[in-house]
Amino acid sequence: MNKTRGIAIAGVFGALQLVFIIIGYYTQFFNLGFNLLASAALMIVIIVGRPQAFLCFIAVSLLALAFTFPFGCIPYVIFFGSWTLISILMMEKGLKWYITLPIKAAWAALVFFIGYSVVQFLVFDFTAIGIPPFPVWSLYIFFTLFTLFFDYAVLLNVYKFILRRFGFLINRQPPPSPPSE
């Protein structure tokens, strides 16, 4: 593929990612859904090329930080965007599930730890309002299992769908025509 074409596609879908993040931040409605749409736009950039995907992720993260300062880009940066890059690159490398599962579980636990610590430190202390300390380990387990389910049930299937629909961006083939009746 032509380098200029790859950069142009990465720029267009990077702008789309940024629009999704900004809309989710300022409307406060369906915020995580818009971050998920931004990660789907990142999947298209990954199809174009890995260098473009990494540069696009970094650029979108920095621009989102500028437009949604200070916290609007955090879900995209530490979870949706980075998780998408990690999962799809592991899948493309052909790593076995018993290698990827512990890595993804550790990443999910790290993301939950960061999120839980920030909420507890910045927003409120649970014990100050009379709520007894909750067993955090159960939240870790739930979040890790939910994240792994999200990864295998949603993310990788969405990537395979996008690869079928937008694979022509790599091969310069015309887009697939709709089935005739």
VMD Tcl script that builds the backbone (N, CA, C; Angstrom):
set m [mol new atoms 543]
animate dup $m
set s [atomselect $m all]
$s set {name element resname resid chain x y z} {
  {N N MET 1 A 0.838 -1.166 0.000}
  {CA C MET 1 A 0.000 0.000 0.000}
  {C C MET 1 A 0.889 1.237 0.000}
  {N N ASN 2 A 0.406 2.245 -0.652}
  {CA C ASN 2 A 1.072 3.520 -0.728}
  {C C ASN 2 A 1.159 4.137 0.675}
  {N N LYS 3 A 2.351 4.684 1.026}
  {CA C LYS 3 A 2.505 5.260 2.371}
  {C C LYS 3 A 1.587 6.457 2.576}
  {N N THR 4 A 1.441 7.258 1.540}
  {CA C THR 4 A 0.586 8.434 1.649}
  {C C THR 4 A -0.855 8.031 1.912}
  {N N ARG 5 A -1.302 7.007 1.239}
  {CA C ARG 5 A -2.672 6.534 1.444}
  {C C ARG 5 A -2.856 6.011 2.862}
  {N N GLY 6 A -1.883 5.281 3.369}
  {CA C GLY 6 A -1.964 4.768 4.738}
  {C C GLY 6 A -2.003 5.881 5.767}
  {N N ILE 7 A -1.195 6.918 5.560}
  {CA C ILE 7 A -1.185 8.049 6.484}
  {C C ILE 7 A -2.518 8.802 6.410}
  {N N ALA 8 A -3.054 8.942 5.206}
  {CA C ALA 8 A -4.335 9.636 5.052}
  {C C ALA 8 A -5.465 8.871 5.742}
  {N N ILE 9 A -5.490 7.564 5.561}
  {CA C ILE 9 A -6.526 6.757 6.214}
  {C C ILE 9 A -6.372 6.835 7.732}
  {N N ALA 10 A -5.136 6.770 8.225}
  {CA C ALA 10 A -4.903 6.883 9.666}
  {C C ALA 10 A -5.344 8.252 10.176}
  {N N GLY 11 A -5.110 9.290 9.411}
  {CA C GLY 11 A -5.535 10.631 9.823}
  {C C GLY 11 A -7.043 10.772 9.881}
  {N N VAL 12 A -7.722 10.243 8.870}
  {CA C VAL 12 A -9.181 10.341 8.845}
  {C C VAL 12 A -9.799 9.573 10.009}
  {N N PHE 13 A -9.354 8.341 10.226}
  {CA C PHE 13 A -9.936 7.557 11.308}
  {C C PHE 13 A -9.431 8.011 12.678}
  {N N GLY 14 A -8.258 8.631 12.723}
  {CA C GLY 14 A -7.807 9.251 13.969}
  {C C GLY 14 A -8.694 10.425 14.348}
  {N N ALA 15 A -9.072 11.220 13.349}
  {CA C ALA 15 A -9.989 12.331 13.611}
  {C C ALA 15 A -11.344 11.805 14.073}
  {N N LEU 16 A -11.779 10.706 13.479}
  {CA C LEU 16 A -13.046 10.104 13.893}
  {C C LEU 16 A -12.969 9.615 15.344}
  {N N GLN 17 A -11.843 9.034 15.719}
  {CA C GLN 17 A -11.660 8.615 17.113}
  {C C GLN 17 A -11.756 9.806 18.048}
  {N N LEU 18 A -11.081 10.888 17.671}
  {CA C LEU 18 A -11.086 12.086 18.508}
  {C C LEU 18 A -12.493 12.658 18.642}
  {N N VAL 19 A -13.251 12.660 17.561}
  {CA C VAL 19 A -14.633 13.149 17.609}
  {C C VAL 19 A -15.457 12.293 18.569}
  {N N PHE 20 A -15.302 10.976 18.494}
  {CA C PHE 20 A -16.052 10.094 19.395}
  {C C PHE 20 A -15.702 10.356 20.856}
  {N N ILE 21 A -14.424 10.533 21.153}
  {CA C ILE 21 A -14.000 10.771 22.535}
  {C C ILE 21 A -14.554 12.103 23.038}
  {N N ILE 22 A -14.486 13.131 22.208}
  {CA C ILE 22 A -14.964 14.451 22.614}
  {C C ILE 22 A -16.479 14.446 22.802}
  {N N ILE 23 A -17.201 13.818 21.895}
  {CA C ILE 23 A -18.663 13.740 22.044}
  {C C ILE 23 A -19.022 13.003 23.334}
  {N N GLY 24 A -18.357 11.898 23.600}
  {CA C GLY 24 A -18.627 11.152 24.820}
  {C C GLY 24 A -18.328 11.950 26.077}
  {N N TYR 25 A -17.286 12.769 26.024}
  {CA C TYR 25 A -16.911 13.555 27.201}
  {C C TYR 25 A -17.891 14.696 27.453}
  {N N TYR 26 A -18.227 15.441 26.416}
  {CA C TYR 26 A -19.049 16.629 26.616}
  {C C TYR 26 A -20.541 16.335 26.751}
  {N N THR 27 A -21.014 15.245 26.191}
  {CA C THR 27 A -22.435 14.936 26.350}
  {C C THR 27 A -22.702 14.149 27.620}
  {N N GLN 28 A -21.698 13.453 28.151}
  {CA C GLN 28 A -21.842 12.606 29.334}
  {C C GLN 28 A -22.927 11.545 29.155}
  {N N PHE 29 A -23.243 11.265 27.928}
  {CA C PHE 29 A -24.258 10.268 27.609}
  {C C PHE 29 A -23.583 9.206 26.762}
  {N N PHE 30 A -23.655 7.981 27.182}
  {CA C PHE 30 A -23.082 6.874 26.426}
  {C C PHE 30 A -21.569 7.055 26.261}
  {N N ASN 31 A -20.926 7.555 27.324}
  {CA C ASN 31 A -19.502 7.879 27.285}
  {C C ASN 31 A -18.654 6.665 26.931}
  {N N LEU 32 A -18.881 5.547 27.598}
  {CA C LEU 32 A -18.085 4.358 27.317}
  {C C LEU 32 A -18.411 3.793 25.937}
  {N N GLY 33 A -19.633 3.969 25.478}
  {CA C GLY 33 A -20.002 3.538 24.129}
  {C C GLY 33 A -19.244 4.321 23.070}
  {N N PHE 34 A -19.092 5.617 23.286}
  {CA C PHE 34 A -18.315 6.414 22.332}
  {C C PHE 34 A -16.837 6.025 22.364}
  {N N ASN 35 A -16.319 5.663 23.541}
  {CA C ASN 35 A -14.944 5.169 23.610}
  {C C ASN 35 A -14.805 3.844 22.876}
  {N N LEU 36 A -15.827 3.014 22.942}
  {CA C LEU 36 A -15.818 1.756 22.200}
  {C C LEU 36 A -15.839 2.019 20.694}
  {N N LEU 37 A -16.617 2.999 20.261}
  {CA C LEU 37 A -16.613 3.369 18.844}
  {C C LEU 37 A -15.252 3.913 18.416}
  {N N ALA 38 A -14.600 4.651 19.298}
  {CA C ALA 38 A -13.255 5.144 18.995}
  {C C ALA 38 A -12.274 3.983 18.844}
  {N N SER 39 A -12.418 2.955 19.665}
  {CA C SER 39 A -11.531 1.796 19.515}
  {C C SER 39 A -11.841 1.022 18.239}
  {N N ALA 40 A -13.106 1.028 17.791}
  {CA C ALA 40 A -13.437 0.396 16.511}
  {C C ALA 40 A -12.784 1.162 15.358}
  {N N ALA 41 A -12.745 2.496 15.456}
  {CA C ALA 41 A -12.051 3.280 14.436}
  {C C ALA 41 A -10.550 2.999 14.474}
  {N N LEU 42 A -10.011 2.739 15.662}
  {CA C LEU 42 A -8.598 2.371 15.772}
  {C C LEU 42 A -8.330 1.028 15.108}
  {N N MET 43 A -9.298 0.120 15.154}
  {CA C MET 43 A -9.134 -1.184 14.507}
  {C C MET 43 A -8.921 -1.020 13.002}
  {N N ILE 44 A -9.594 -0.069 12.400}
  {CA C ILE 44 A -9.419 0.162 10.967}
  {C C ILE 44 A -8.007 0.658 10.691}
  {N N VAL 45 A -7.475 1.490 11.570}
  {CA C VAL 45 A -6.097 1.963 11.394}
  {C C VAL 45 A -5.120 0.807 11.583}
  {N N ILE 46 A -5.410 -0.121 12.486}
  {CA C ILE 46 A -4.538 -1.285 12.670}
  {C C ILE 46 A -4.505 -2.124 11.395}
  {N N ILE 47 A -5.637 -2.217 10.708}
  {CA C ILE 47 A -5.673 -2.952 9.443}
  {C C ILE 47 A -4.733 -2.311 8.427}
  {N N VAL 48 A -4.671 -0.992 8.431}
  {CA C VAL 48 A -3.808 -0.270 7.483}
  {C C VAL 48 A -2.346 -0.536 7.786}
  {N N GLY 49 A -1.965 -0.504 9.045}
  {CA C GLY 49 A -0.566 -0.765 9.397}
  {C C GLY 49 A -0.292 -0.513 10.859}
  {N N ARG 50 A 0.655 -1.245 11.406}
  {CA C ARG 50 A 0.984 -1.097 12.818}
  {C C ARG 50 A 1.634 0.237 13.147}
  {N N PRO 51 A 2.604 0.707 12.359}
  {CA C PRO 51 A 3.205 2.009 12.708}
  {C C PRO 51 A 2.167 3.134 12.704}
  {N N GLN 52 A 1.284 3.108 11.711}
  {CA C GLN 52 A 0.239 4.127 11.665}
  {C C GLN 52 A -0.683 4.013 12.865}
  {N N ALA 53 A -0.967 2.780 13.310}
  {CA C ALA 53 A -1.857 2.582 14.451}
  {C C ALA 53 A -1.242 3.138 15.731}
  {N N PHE 54 A 0.042 2.874 15.966}
  {CA C PHE 54 A 0.683 3.391 17.169}
  {C C PHE 54 A 0.752 4.906 17.152}
  {N N LEU 55 A 1.144 5.483 16.016}
  {CA C LEU 55 A 1.205 6.936 15.919}
  {C C LEU 55 A -0.179 7.565 16.060}
  {N N CYS 56 A -1.162 6.933 15.475}
  {CA C CYS 56 A -2.537 7.432 15.571}
  {C C CYS 56 A -3.025 7.369 17.020}
  {N N PHE 57 A -2.743 6.278 17.714}
  {CA C PHE 57 A -3.142 6.145 19.110}
  {C C PHE 57 A -2.497 7.231 19.969}
  {N N ILE 58 A -1.208 7.475 19.763}
  {CA C ILE 58 A -0.504 8.499 20.547}
  {C C ILE 58 A -1.052 9.886 20.232}
  {N N ALA 59 A -1.254 10.182 18.946}
  {CA C ALA 59 A -1.761 11.505 18.564}
  {C C ALA 59 A -3.170 11.739 19.097}
  {N N VAL 60 A -4.031 10.747 18.951}
  {CA C VAL 60 A -5.408 10.892 19.445}
  {C C VAL 60 A -5.416 11.032 20.958}
  {N N SER 61 A -4.570 10.289 21.648}
  {CA C SER 61 A -4.519 10.388 23.108}
  {C C SER 61 A -4.087 11.780 23.550}
  {N N LEU 62 A -3.070 12.333 22.907}
  {CA C LEU 62 A -2.600 13.667 23.282}
  {C C LEU 62 A -3.623 14.745 22.935}
  {N N LEU 63 A -4.238 14.639 21.767}
  {CA C LEU 63 A -5.258 15.620 21.397}
  {C C LEU 63 A -6.495 15.502 22.300}
  {N N ALA 64 A -6.864 14.280 22.649}
  {CA C ALA 64 A -7.995 14.097 23.563}
  {C C ALA 64 A -7.670 14.675 24.928}
  {N N LEU 65 A -6.437 14.543 25.363}
  {CA C LEU 65 A -6.026 15.148 26.631}
  {C C LEU 65 A -6.162 16.659 26.556}
  {N N ALA 66 A -5.810 17.249 25.421}
  {CA C ALA 66 A -5.908 18.698 25.266}
  {C C ALA 66 A -7.364 19.171 25.243}
  {N N PHE 67 A -8.241 18.417 24.590}
  {CA C PHE 67 A -9.630 18.851 24.443}
  {C C PHE 67 A -10.534 18.454 25.607}
  {N N THR 68 A -10.159 17.439 26.348}
  {CA C THR 68 A -11.013 16.956 27.433}
  {C C THR 68 A -10.269 16.961 28.760}
  {N N PHE 69 A -9.388 17.921 28.942}
  {CA C PHE 69 A -8.547 17.983 30.126}
  {C C PHE 69 A -9.392 18.033 31.378}
  {N N PRO 70 A -9.069 17.366 32.418}
  {CA C PRO 70 A -7.981 16.445 32.625}
  {C C PRO 70 A -8.356 14.973 32.492}
  {N N PHE 71 A -9.642 14.616 32.586}
  {CA C PHE 71 A -9.989 13.205 32.721}
  {C C PHE 71 A -10.739 12.597 31.547}
  {N N GLY 72 A -11.047 13.337 30.523}
  {CA C GLY 72 A -11.878 12.821 29.450}
  {C C GLY 72 A -11.249 11.733 28.620}
  {N N CYS 73 A -9.922 11.732 28.536}
  {CA C CYS 73 A -9.259 10.748 27.680}
  {C C CYS 73 A -8.793 9.513 28.438}
  {N N ILE 74 A -8.921 9.505 29.748}
  {CA C ILE 74 A -8.385 8.390 30.538}
  {C C ILE 74 A -8.987 7.041 30.163}
  {N N PRO 75 A -10.319 6.914 29.999}
  {CA C PRO 75 A -10.839 5.589 29.625}
  {C C PRO 75 A -10.286 5.097 28.287}
  {N N TYR 76 A -10.109 6.012 27.340}
  {CA C TYR 76 A -9.570 5.605 26.039}
  {C C TYR 76 A -8.098 5.232 26.146}
  {N N VAL 77 A -7.331 6.040 26.856}
  {CA C VAL 77 A -5.878 5.823 26.911}
  {C C VAL 77 A -5.531 4.556 27.675}
  {N N ILE 78 A -6.099 4.381 28.883}
  {CA C ILE 78 A -5.654 3.241 29.681}
  {C C ILE 78 A -6.431 1.968 29.408}
  {N N PHE 79 A -7.589 2.074 28.752}
  {CA C PHE 79 A -8.311 0.836 28.500}
  {C C PHE 79 A -8.667 0.630 27.036}
  {N N PHE 80 A -9.565 1.410 26.485}
  {CA C PHE 80 A -10.126 1.090 25.180}
  {C C PHE 80 A -9.084 1.096 24.063}
  {N N GLY 81 A -8.294 2.145 23.954}
  {CA C GLY 81 A -7.299 2.208 22.889}
  {C C GLY 81 A -6.149 1.245 23.089}
  {N N SER 82 A -5.576 1.260 24.299}
  {CA C SER 82 A -4.432 0.379 24.556}
  {C C SER 82 A -4.844 -1.092 24.531}
  {N N TRP 83 A -6.027 -1.394 25.071}
  {CA C TRP 83 A -6.501 -2.785 25.054}
  {C C TRP 83 A -6.710 -3.270 23.622}
  {N N THR 84 A -7.238 -2.403 22.781}
  {CA C THR 84 A -7.446 -2.770 21.383}
  {C C THR 84 A -6.118 -3.074 20.708}
  {N N LEU 85 A -5.135 -2.211 20.904}
  {CA C LEU 85 A -3.810 -2.455 20.311}
  {C C LEU 85 A -3.208 -3.761 20.820}
  {N N ILE 86 A -3.231 -3.960 22.123}
  {CA C ILE 86 A -2.627 -5.157 22.707}
  {C C ILE 86 A -3.325 -6.419 22.201}
  {N N SER 87 A -4.643 -6.443 22.259}
  {CA C SER 87 A -5.387 -7.649 21.884}
  {C C SER 87 A -5.201 -8.015 20.417}
  {N N ILE 88 A -5.337 -7.042 19.556}
  {CA C ILE 88 A -5.271 -7.347 18.126}
  {C C ILE 88 A -3.852 -7.687 17.703}
  {N N LEU 89 A -2.867 -7.019 18.253}
  {CA C LEU 89 A -1.490 -7.360 17.892}
  {C C LEU 89 A -1.119 -8.749 18.396}
  {N N MET 90 A -1.619 -9.140 19.563}
  {CA C MET 90 A -1.378 -10.510 20.032}
  {C C MET 90 A -2.069 -11.517 19.126}
  {N N MET 91 A -3.277 -11.194 18.685}
  {CA C MET 91 A -4.003 -12.098 17.802}
  {C C MET 91 A -3.297 -12.220 16.451}
  {N N GLU 92 A -2.816 -11.105 15.916}
  {CA C GLU 92 A -2.123 -11.145 14.629}
  {C C GLU 92 A -0.797 -11.891 14.712}
  {N N LYS 93 A -0.145 -11.827 15.868}
  {CA C LYS 93 A 1.108 -12.570 16.061}
  {C C LYS 93 A 0.864 -14.067 16.178}
  {N N GLY 94 A -0.371 -14.463 16.430}
  {CA C GLY 94 A -0.698 -15.875 16.546}
  {C C GLY 94 A -0.320 -16.476 17.888}
  {N N LEU 95 A -0.280 -15.650 18.927}
  {CA C LEU 95 A 0.057 -16.161 20.252}
  {C C LEU 95 A -1.064 -17.052 20.772}
  {N N LYS 96 A -0.700 -18.074 21.473}
  {CA C LYS 96 A -1.669 -19.020 22.023}
  {C C LYS 96 A -2.430 -18.380 23.186}
  {N N TRP 97 A -3.615 -18.914 23.444}
  {CA C TRP 97 A -4.481 -18.344 24.474}
  {C C TRP 97 A -3.851 -18.428 25.850}
  {N N TYR 98 A -3.056 -19.481 26.118}
  {CA C TYR 98 A -2.469 -19.623 27.444}
  {C C TYR 98 A -1.323 -18.643 27.670}
  {N N ILE 99 A -0.866 -17.974 26.619}
  {CA C ILE 99 A 0.114 -16.896 26.766}
  {C C ILE 99 A -0.610 -15.557 26.900}
  {N N THR 100 A -1.631 -15.343 26.069}
  {CA C THR 100 A -2.313 -14.053 26.071}
  {C C THR 100 A -3.214 -13.861 27.285}
  {N N LEU 101 A -3.799 -14.931 27.784}
  {CA C LEU 101 A -4.736 -14.810 28.900}
  {C C LEU 101 A -4.099 -14.190 30.151}
  {N N PRO 102 A -2.933 -14.664 30.619}
  {CA C PRO 102 A -2.340 -14.017 31.802}
  {C C PRO 102 A -1.919 -12.575 31.545}
  {N N ILE 103 A -1.457 -12.279 30.340}
  {CA C ILE 103 A -1.057 -10.907 30.024}
  {C C ILE 103 A -2.279 -9.993 30.063}
  {N N LYS 104 A -3.365 -10.430 29.451}
  {CA C LYS 104 A -4.577 -9.617 29.437}
  {C C LYS 104 A -5.183 -9.503 30.825}
  {N N ALA 105 A -5.123 -10.576 31.612}
  {CA C ALA 105 A -5.649 -10.517 32.980}
  {C C ALA 105 A -4.830 -9.546 33.821}
  {N N ALA 106 A -3.522 -9.556 33.656}
  {CA C ALA 106 A -2.672 -8.620 34.406}
  {C C ALA 106 A -2.941 -7.185 33.971}
  {N N TRP 107 A -3.138 -6.968 32.678}
  {CA C TRP 107 A -3.445 -5.629 32.190}
  {C C TRP 107 A -4.792 -5.153 32.741}
  {N N ALA 108 A -5.791 -6.019 32.752}
  {CA C ALA 108 A -7.102 -5.656 33.283}
  {C C ALA 108 A -7.010 -5.321 34.770}
  {N N ALA 109 A -6.249 -6.091 35.520}
  {CA C ALA 109 A -6.096 -5.820 36.948}
  {C C ALA 109 A -5.371 -4.498 37.176}
  {N N LEU 110 A -4.367 -4.201 36.359}
  {CA C LEU 110 A -3.645 -2.933 36.476}
  {C C LEU 110 A -4.566 -1.759 36.167}
  {N N VAL 111 A -5.366 -1.876 35.119}
  {CA C VAL 111 A -6.304 -0.807 34.763}
  {C C VAL 111 A -7.320 -0.603 35.880}
  {N N PHE 112 A -7.842 -1.691 36.435}
  {CA C PHE 112 A -8.800 -1.562 37.526}
  {C C PHE 112 A -8.147 -0.926 38.747}
  {N N PHE 113 A -6.917 -1.318 39.055}
  {CA C PHE 113 A -6.217 -0.746 40.204}
  {C C PHE 113 A -6.046 0.759 40.027}
  {N N ILE 114 A -5.647 1.180 38.837}
  {CA C ILE 114 A -5.475 2.614 38.581}
  {C C ILE 114 A -6.816 3.337 38.714}
  {N N GLY 115 A -7.839 2.799 38.092}
  {CA C GLY 115 A -9.156 3.431 38.165}
  {C C GLY 115 A -9.705 3.486 39.573}
  {N N TYR 116 A -9.608 2.398 40.305}
  {CA C TYR 116 A -10.116 2.347 41.676}
  {C C TYR 116 A -9.347 3.307 42.577}
  {N N SER 117 A -8.032 3.364 42.410}
  {CA C SER 117 A -7.215 4.260 43.234}
  {C C SER 117 A -7.545 5.718 42.948}
  {N N VAL 118 A -7.725 6.064 41.678}
  {CA C VAL 118 A -8.047 7.446 41.327}
  {C C VAL 118 A -9.410 7.832 41.878}
  {N N VAL 119 A -10.395 6.958 41.731}
  {CA C VAL 119 A -11.733 7.268 42.239}
  {C C VAL 119 A -11.706 7.402 43.754}
  {N N GLN 120 A -11.039 6.510 44.420}
  {CA C GLN 120 A -11.003 6.562 45.879}
  {C C GLN 120 A -10.244 7.793 46.370}
  {N N PHE 121 A -9.196 8.197 45.663}
  {CA C PHE 121 A -8.397 9.333 46.099}
  {C C PHE 121 A -9.052 10.670 45.746}
  {N N LEU 122 A -9.551 10.786 44.518}
  {CA C LEU 122 A -10.055 12.072 44.051}
  {C C LEU 122 A -11.529 12.303 44.338}
  {N N VAL 123 A -12.335 11.283 44.216}
  {CA C VAL 123 A -13.771 11.492 44.295}
  {C C VAL 123 A -14.260 11.413 45.736}
  {N N PHE 124 A -14.125 10.281 46.340}
  {CA C PHE 124 A -14.567 10.171 47.728}
  {C C PHE 124 A -13.960 8.934 48.367}
  {N N ASP 125 A -13.960 8.989 49.660}
  {CA C ASP 125 A -13.504 7.852 50.448}
  {C C ASP 125 A -14.745 7.096 50.899}
  {N N PHE 126 A -14.803 5.826 50.580}
  {CA C PHE 126 A -15.986 5.032 50.887}
  {C C PHE 126 A -16.265 4.951 52.385}
  {N N THR 127 A -15.225 4.863 53.207}
  {CA C THR 127 A -15.432 4.730 54.650}
  {C C THR 127 A -15.898 6.035 55.272}
  {N N ALA 128 A -15.629 7.170 54.660}
  {CA C ALA 128 A -16.033 8.460 55.220}
  {C C ALA 128 A -17.548 8.656 55.167}
  {N N ILE 129 A -18.206 7.978 54.247}
  {CA C ILE 129 A -19.663 8.133 54.153}
  {C C ILE 129 A -20.404 6.965 54.803}
  {N N GLY 130 A -19.680 6.147 55.555}
  {CA C GLY 130 A -20.327 5.098 56.324}
  {C C GLY 130 A -20.431 3.751 55.632}
  {N N ILE 131 A -19.854 3.592 54.457}
  {CA C ILE 131 A -19.887 2.302 53.770}
  {C C ILE 131 A -18.686 1.491 54.254}
  {N N PRO 132 A -18.933 0.299 54.770}
  {CA C PRO 132 A -17.795 -0.500 55.246}
  {C C PRO 132 A -16.883 -0.874 54.076}
  {N N PRO 133 A -15.632 -1.127 54.379}
  {CA C PRO 133 A -14.703 -1.480 53.302}
  {C C PRO 133 A -15.196 -2.700 52.519}
  {N N PHE 134 A -15.270 -2.549 51.234}
  {CA C PHE 134 A -15.732 -3.616 50.352}
  {C C PHE 134 A -14.543 -4.490 49.987}
  {N N PRO 135 A -14.726 -5.785 49.886}
  {CA C PRO 135 A -13.585 -6.634 49.499}
  {C C PRO 135 A -13.167 -6.336 48.053}
  {N N VAL 136 A -12.096 -5.593 47.926}
  {CA C VAL 136 A -11.648 -5.134 46.612}
  {C C VAL 136 A -11.240 -6.314 45.734}
  {N N TRP 137 A -10.768 -7.385 46.329}
  {CA C TRP 137 A -10.351 -8.536 45.523}
  {C C TRP 137 A -11.508 -9.074 44.699}
  {N N SER 138 A -12.732 -8.999 45.228}
  {CA C SER 138 A -13.875 -9.484 44.452}
  {C C SER 138 A -14.145 -8.580 43.252}
  {N N LEU 139 A -13.905 -7.277 43.422}
  {CA C LEU 139 A -14.037 -6.368 42.283}
  {C C LEU 139 A -12.970 -6.647 41.228}
  {N N TYR 140 A -11.750 -6.946 41.673}
  {CA C TYR 140 A -10.679 -7.298 40.727}
  {C C TYR 140 A -11.073 -8.517 39.901}
  {N N ILE 141 A -11.572 -9.532 40.581}
  {CA C ILE 141 A -11.955 -10.758 39.877}
  {C C ILE 141 A -13.083 -10.482 38.900}
  {N N PHE 142 A -14.106 -9.752 39.346}
  {CA C PHE 142 A -15.235 -9.444 38.462}
  {C C PHE 142 A -14.775 -8.639 37.260}
  {N N PHE 143 A -13.996 -7.581 37.491}
  {CA C PHE 143 A -13.544 -6.733 36.385}
  {C C PHE 143 A -12.650 -7.502 35.421}
  {N N THR 144 A -11.776 -8.340 35.927}
  {CA C THR 144 A -10.899 -9.124 35.053}
  {C C THR 144 A -11.705 -10.103 34.220}
  {N N LEU 145 A -12.649 -10.811 34.836}
  {CA C LEU 145 A -13.481 -11.750 34.070}
  {C C LEU 145 A -14.341 -11.026 33.048}
  {N N PHE 146 A -14.912 -9.886 33.427}
  {CA C PHE 146 A -15.713 -9.103 32.492}
  {C C PHE 146 A -14.863 -8.619 31.320}
  {N N THR 147 A -13.649 -8.170 31.609}
  {CA C THR 147 A -12.762 -7.666 30.558}
  {C C THR 147 A -12.353 -8.780 29.609}
  {N N LEU 148 A -12.052 -9.950 30.129}
  {CA C LEU 148 A -11.680 -11.064 29.258}
  {C C LEU 148 A -12.869 -11.509 28.410}
  {N N PHE 149 A -14.066 -11.507 28.998}
  {CA C PHE 149 A -15.268 -11.800 28.215}
  {C C PHE 149 A -15.464 -10.758 27.125}
  {N N PHE 150 A -15.306 -9.496 27.486}
  {CA C PHE 150 A -15.416 -8.399 26.520}
  {C C PHE 150 A -14.416 -8.593 25.381}
  {N N ASP 151 A -13.217 -9.001 25.725}
  {CA C ASP 151 A -12.169 -9.172 24.719}
  {C C ASP 151 A -12.534 -10.272 23.730}
  {N N TYR 152 A -12.892 -11.425 24.222}
  {CA C TYR 152 A -13.135 -12.549 23.326}
  {C C TYR 152 A -14.510 -12.498 22.668}
  {N N ALA 153 A -15.508 -12.017 23.364}
  {CA C ALA 153 A -16.859 -12.028 22.803}
  {C C ALA 153 A -17.118 -10.844 21.887}
  {N N VAL 154 A -16.549 -9.706 22.204}
  {CA C VAL 154 A -16.885 -8.508 21.447}
  {C C VAL 154 A -15.724 -8.032 20.595}
  {N N LEU 155 A -14.612 -7.713 21.245}
  {CA C LEU 155 A -13.529 -7.022 20.551}
  {C C LEU 155 A -12.981 -7.807 19.370}
  {N N LEU 156 A -12.649 -9.066 19.575}
  {CA C LEU 156 A -12.047 -9.828 18.491}
  {C C LEU 156 A -13.053 -10.143 17.386}
  {N N ASN 157 A -14.314 -10.324 17.727}
  {CA C ASN 157 A -15.325 -10.535 16.694}
  {C C ASN 157 A -15.595 -9.257 15.904}
  {N N VAL 158 A -15.579 -8.121 16.580}
  {CA C VAL 158 A -15.734 -6.848 15.867}
  {C C VAL 158 A -14.547 -6.639 14.933}
  {N N TYR 159 A -13.335 -6.982 15.387}
  {CA C TYR 159 A -12.161 -6.832 14.534}
  {C C TYR 159 A -12.271 -7.720 13.296}
  {N N LYS 160 A -12.722 -8.944 13.468}
  {CA C LYS 160 A -12.878 -9.833 12.311}
  {C C LYS 160 A -13.919 -9.286 11.342}
  {N N PHE 161 A -15.000 -8.699 11.866}
  {CA C PHE 161 A -16.023 -8.091 11.013}
  {C C PHE 161 A -15.443 -6.891 10.263}
  {N N ILE 162 A -14.709 -6.044 10.972}
  {CA C ILE 162 A -14.111 -4.863 10.329}
  {C C ILE 162 A -13.088 -5.294 9.299}
  {N N LEU 163 A -12.340 -6.346 9.593}
  {CA C LEU 163 A -11.352 -6.852 8.637}
  {C C LEU 163 A -12.028 -7.323 7.359}
  {N N ARG 164 A -13.186 -7.967 7.486}
  {CA C ARG 164 A -13.919 -8.389 6.293}
  {C C ARG 164 A -14.453 -7.196 5.515}
  {N N ARG 165 A -14.958 -6.182 6.227}
  {CA C ARG 165 A -15.589 -5.037 5.570}
  {C C ARG 165 A -14.591 -4.019 5.032}
  {N N PHE 166 A -13.475 -3.815 5.743}
  {CA C PHE 166 A -12.521 -2.781 5.364}
  {C C PHE 166 A -11.178 -3.346 4.915}
  {N N GLY 167 A -11.114 -4.643 4.655}
  {CA C GLY 167 A -9.875 -5.249 4.180}
  {C C GLY 167 A -9.445 -4.717 2.829}
  {N N PHE 168 A -10.374 -4.148 2.078}
  {CA C PHE 168 A -10.031 -3.597 0.770}
  {C C PHE 168 A -9.101 -2.396 0.901}
  {N N LEU 169 A -8.997 -1.803 2.087}
  {CA C LEU 169 A -8.088 -0.678 2.274}
  {C C LEU 169 A -6.636 -1.109 2.104}
  {N N ILE 170 A -6.355 -2.366 2.395}
  {CA C ILE 170 A -5.001 -2.881 2.255}
  {C C ILE 170 A -4.748 -3.343 0.825}
  {N N ASN 171 A -5.666 -4.109 0.292}
  {CA C ASN 171 A -5.457 -4.775 -0.989}
  {C C ASN 171 A -5.826 -3.935 -2.199}
  {N N ARG 172 A -6.391 -2.757 -1.974}
  {CA C ARG 172 A -6.846 -1.879 -3.050}
  {C C ARG 172 A -7.921 -2.526 -3.908}
  {N N GLN 173 A -8.643 -3.425 -3.331}
  {CA C GLN 173 A -9.758 -4.031 -4.038}
  {C C GLN 173 A -10.990 -3.172 -3.798}
  {N N PRO 174 A -11.933 -3.209 -4.713}
  {CA C PRO 174 A -13.152 -2.439 -4.458}
  {C C PRO 174 A -13.883 -3.003 -3.253}
  {N N PRO 175 A -14.665 -2.163 -2.577}
  {CA C PRO 175 A -15.408 -2.679 -1.428}
  {C C PRO 175 A -16.372 -3.774 -1.861}
  {N N PRO 176 A -16.647 -4.706 -0.959}
  {CA C PRO 176 A -17.540 -5.798 -1.324}
  {C C PRO 176 A -18.935 -5.260 -1.658}
  {N N SER 177 A -19.485 -5.797 -2.691}
  {CA C SER 177 A -20.827 -5.361 -3.084}
  {C C SER 177 A -21.854 -6.081 -2.227}
  {N N PRO 178 A -22.981 -5.431 -1.991}
  {CA C PRO 178 A -24.008 -6.091 -1.176}
  {C C PRO 178 A -24.582 -7.293 -1.934}
  {N N PRO 179 A -25.008 -8.297 -1.197}
  {CA C PRO 179 A -25.553 -9.483 -1.867}
  {C C PRO 179 A -26.815 -9.137 -2.645}
  {N N SER 180 A -26.910 -9.724 -3.833}
  {CA C SER 180 A -28.093 -9.480 -4.651}
  {C C SER 180 A -29.200 -10.452 -4.259}
  {N N GLU 181 A -30.402 -10.020 -4.491}
  {CA C GLU 181 A -31.551 -10.864 -4.106}
  {C C GLU 181 A -31.929 -11.816 -5.178}
}
mol reanalyze $m
mol bondsrecalc $m
mol representation Tube
mol addrep $m
